Amino acid sequence: MKEVDFPVFKTKKDENEREFDLSDPKEREEYFHYKAGDEIEKIRKYLENNSFIVYLLGKKSAGKGTYSKMLADVIDKDKIDHFSIGDMVRALDGELKDERKREEFISFLHENYRGWTSVEELMDILEGRNTEKLLPTDFLLVLVKREIERRDKKTIFIDGFPRDMDQISYSLFFRDLIGYRDDDDFMVLIDVPEMVIDERVKWRRVCPVCNTSRNLKLFPTSKVVYEDDDFQLVCDNEECDGARMRRKEGDERGIEPIRKRLEMDETLIKQAFSLHGIPKVLLRNSVPVDGAEEYVSSYEITPEYVYKKEGEKVKIEEKPWIIKDDKGVDSYSLLAPPVVVSFIKQLADLLRA
């Protein structure tokens, strides 16, 4: 199986380029037009009369939803939809609690589903009466067909399909299988070092009141306090009345509980990369420290936040976050916008415009 070589993508235009605050929505919009204005206009023009399908492949917590939503916001969110297979199945759980919707769904399956598992068995799996079987690929296909039919003629970003080895071959003929339009389709493969995913989990903090998620190391709230021998984030939501954000049980283990899933994701990415006949976009979240200044500007690098207790106050310092990539190379993790610039430019090159 071929190794995937994710090239470092250059977003830096010149030494004297303008700097942007990528946390500010207005400046972020200006940043995208500064970096990829021509490509944005090309994609918008293409979408006036066309649509396309994107299969997003990346390890769990690689940022698939973040990148696709950000791209849609930049291009035209009214013409681009994103959905994940996991969210689709979870939403179905809620539907089945309504008796009328449940009967409509069973009727839909009788009319549209073809496979080796009976409709009765599928309903047992969905409703938890059979926990020994997983949802078969042919069933997921009909669910995706149903989901796409709800979205009129829009560009679709599909997150989580293919998600197993047999689904790689299914996805090659996906448009034919579901009678979809003769659209361009692409696979987007995303490379994120495991250390990045691990740190995102280990330093995640969640508000016990509103369930907002932040990160003590990478994405703090506006107020940090030192209590109980630890630095704690105070939720920014005024309705939470100063609630301290807490680590979820198990987060201290980082990626260990999902390591097998990550290994499968890695295998899927390699398998998809080996496919012929379908164009691919390669997105890389990191850039080696050595030579980074040639490719990216400092404001495009993910900052790490360090805390110091000074009397009753907490001082917050910011510095570039250095991680080891999966080959052990010291690297900077990139913020989402420069990765999306790479996404936009590669997509514009691939579209048959």
Buried (B, 14 or more C-beta within 10 A) or exposed (E): EEEBEBEBBBBBEEEEEEEBEBEEEEBBEBBBEBBBEEBBEBBEEBBEEBBBBBBBBBBBBBBBBEBBBBBBBBBBEEBBBBBBBEBBBEEBEEEBEEEEEBEEBBEBBEEBBEBEBEBEBBBBBBEEEEEEEEBBBBBBBBBBBBBBEEEEEBBBBBBBBBBBEEBBEBBBEBBEBBEBEEBBBBBBBBBBBBBBBBBBBBBBBBBEBBEBEBBBBBBBBEEBBBEEEEBBBBBBBEEBEEBBBBBEEEBEEBBEEBEEEBEBBBBBBBBBBEEEEBBBBBBBBBBBBEEBEEBBBEBBBBBBBEBEEEEEEBEBEEEEBBBBBBEEBEBBBBBBBBBBBBBBBBBBEBBEE
